[in-house]
Amino acid sequence: MKKHILLLEDDEPLAQTLQELLQSANYKVDMVHNGNDAIDASYENKYDLYVFDINVPDMNGLELLESLRNADDETPAIFISALIDLNSISKAFSIGADDYLKKPFFPEELLIRVNAKLSQTNKEIVYKNLRYSAEKKELYKDGKIVSLGEVQECLCDLFMHNIGKVLDKTVLMDCLVSPSDAALRVALNKFKHITGLDIKNIRAIGYMLEKS
């Protein structure tokens, strides 16, 4: 599946050049030219990466990313901007930017940074008929997404990152709203039923997902 990028750039010739470059590298790219359209696009689609200019109409890129972060949107973001003052750069990183590319730049430099960022977030864990996206915290069973509640999502992340390792009960209980041995057993039984995973109870120690 192609990685999906939202590109916000009001310089249309530059935006077209960047869109074509990223598409040639097998990315899916939605292009917008103002902050309001970027907000709409971010609500309508799930993106793997944002590439935002700062000085754009309606809502600048800094305000846009800050509003997205306040809405718990943790999509990685790269700024491209002619603003090179330390205040702007500092502001960008303080609100959650992952990278900052100063204009003018070679378009290929953006591609290098996009590739580097998405390669970091493209980690998937495959276990039998399950595939787990570590970046999105999404679990797929036989190619179909598995609906997980908040507790099951937390348990899934722990077990998939620690296959073959015994997890202490106290670690697993951090996933629970009201931790107790009984609540943990209930949560694990529900998790096993939803995923089909065979979680082993290591008596007096904890639980383990055995290596396949």
Salt bridges, closest charged atoms under 4 A:
GLU9 OE1 - LYS103 NZ 2.85
ASP30 OD2 - HIS4 NE2 2.90
ASP48 OD1 - LYS3 NZ 3.86
ASP48 OD1 - LYS136 NZ 3.28
ASP53 OD2 - LYS103 NZ 3.07
GLU66 OE1 - LYS91 NZ 3.57
ASP98 OD1 - ARG69 NH2 3.87
ASP98 OD2 - LYS117 NZ 3.18
ASP99 OD1 - ARG113 NH1 2.85
GLU109 OE2 - ARG113 NH2 2.87
GLU124 OE2 - ARG131 NH1 2.89
ASP157 OD1 - HIS161 ND1 3.34
ASP181 OD1 - LYS169 NZ 3.57
ASP198 OD2 - LYS200 NZ 2.97
